[in-house]
């Protein structure tokens, strides 16, 4: 979840194992001035919430996408 209420949900199986030369894995592309404010891994059956800008958002309801896909705008 970002400060501009963009979010993405993807399987951890998409994240490659870290090798010696690895520099990390990008989950989503950020816009100018955007930053990640919440990140978590959770079981698909689990209900997970994040509070962003004073609003409670159920992240478990997000549509599952491929890693580094266009994130959803959370309302």
KALINTA-V234792 format. One record per pair of residues at least 4 apart in sequence whose ideal C-beta (glycine too) atoms are under 6 Angstrom apart, sorted by the first residue. I is the first residue (numbers start at 1). J is the second residue. D is the distance in Angstrom with one decimal. If there is no record, write none. Layout:
BEGIN
<<I & J & D> <I & J & D>>
END
This chain:
BEGIN
<<1 & 7 & 4.7> <1 & 37 & 5.8> <1 & 38 & 4.2> <1 & 50 & 5.0> <1 & 52 & 5.6> <2 & 6 & 4.6> <2 & 34 & 5.0> <2 & 36 & 5.7> <3 & 35 & 5.4> <3 & 37 & 5.2> <4 & 34 & 5.0> <5 & 74 & 4.5> <6 & 71 & 4.0> <7 & 62 & 5.7> <7 & 71 & 5.7> <7 & 72 & 5.5> <7 & 74 & 5.2> <8 & 28 & 4.8> <8 & 65 & 5.8> <8 & 71 & 4.2> <9 & 62 & 4.0> <9 & 64 & 5.3> <10 & 14 & 5.5> <10 & 65 & 5.7> <10 & 67 & 4.5> <12 & 41 & 5.7> <14 & 67 & 4.4> <15 & 25 & 5.1> <18 & 22 & 4.5> <26 & 68 & 5.4> <27 & 67 & 5.9> <28 & 71 & 4.7> <30 & 34 & 4.3> <38 & 50 & 4.3> <42 & 46 & 4.7> <42 & 48 & 4.7> <47 & 60 & 5.0> <48 & 59 & 4.7> <48 & 60 & 4.9> <49 & 56 & 5.4> <49 & 58 & 5.5> <50 & 57 & 5.4> <50 & 59 & 5.5> <51 & 56 & 5.4> <57 & 74 & 5.4> <62 & 72 & 5.9> <65 & 69 & 4.2>>
END
